Amino acid sequence: MLLNALWILVGVVLVLWGADRLTEGAVAVAERLRVPQIVIGLTIVALGTSMPELCVSVVSALKGTPDLAVGNVVGSNIFNALLIVGVAALVAPMTILRSTVFKDVPCALVASVVLLMMCQNYWVITRLDGAILFVFFLVFMRLTIKGATSAQPVAQPVQGEPTQGQTAQEAAADEASAKQPMKGWLAGLWMVVGLAALIGGSNLFVGGATEVARALNVSDAVIGLTIVAGGTSLPELATSVVAAKKGNSGIAIGNVLGSNVLNILFILGLTGMISPMHIEGITNVDLYMMLVSTIMIWFFSFTKYTIERWEGAVLVLTFGGYMWYLLA
């Protein structure tokens, strides 16, 4: 028990440190390529922080237990939309791009609806279903890359001026770093090191937490929707909170939306093509909660294109209510 608790602690430390390195590298890449932060968040950062879910899902398919992949993805998406966006908004109000409201959130919503419809087919996701999801993933990536040059933020902070959630010292540090941009090779190195720390830390956390839960006689279904889903979503949580704290709300919201889309379209699509997924332990309540959580983000995004702190609190409380339902 004590050893598992130590692995949990080490995993959290690695995830937090890796998130900081990944965010710095991703922002530097965005600046050098003159690509909006939201695009980097939706692609590079989202794919990187979805690696734990990808590893769990593919291994589950190869071992003949692909139903675990669905529970992991559904639980992770709920965790991402409610807890991560909520906590990030509590740290600092999140400025939302118009393209996020009218393209990125709807894409995440469509992905959730498609998964919900597929699960109604005798709770089996066939290889054909997996191929369809993967095709949707390719379309999503195409739209994201195509819209990279046209995405514009609603409001850009003045260089040297503190943004919401920033102190004057942090703003000055950001201005100094802007004058001396990070070298390309160093940005790439930080992203690789950050991803490695995120994935390694998540594995340690999930392994330790799962053993502790089983020692306390918690069911596998609850472990999948809570501990495993939360553990594999730690990279998204750490990356989004760090990004929000640094005033990079584009990275934060893009990371969550991109990860949710990738979880359904890419991860379940790939897993479904490897092996048909017979879904167990996941109910319509879980699927509808995933759908509702995305709708809540979309609704809050329309209010001045900002997710305020009180809206973040509502998301966190909703997540708490869902956890109470699962554990009750």
Secondary structure as UniProt FT lines:
FT   HELIX           2..33
FT   HELIX           37..40
FT   HELIX           41..45
FT   HELIX           46..49
FT   HELIX           51..62
FT   TURN            63..64
FT   HELIX           67..78
FT   HELIX           79..84
FT   HELIX           85..91
FT   STRAND          94..95
FT   HELIX           98..99
FT   HELIX           100..104
FT   HELIX           105..119
FT   TURN            120..123
FT   STRAND          124..125
FT   HELIX           127..146
FT   TURN            147..150
FT   TURN            159..160
FT   TURN            164..165
FT   HELIX           168..179
FT   HELIX           184..215
FT   TURN            216..217
FT   HELIX           220..223
FT   HELIX           224..228
FT   HELIX           229..232
FT   HELIX           234..245
FT   TURN            246..247
FT   HELIX           249..261
FT   HELIX           262..268
FT   HELIX           269..274
FT   STRAND          277..278
FT   HELIX           284..301
FT   TURN            304..305
FT   STRAND          306..307
FT   HELIX           309..327
//
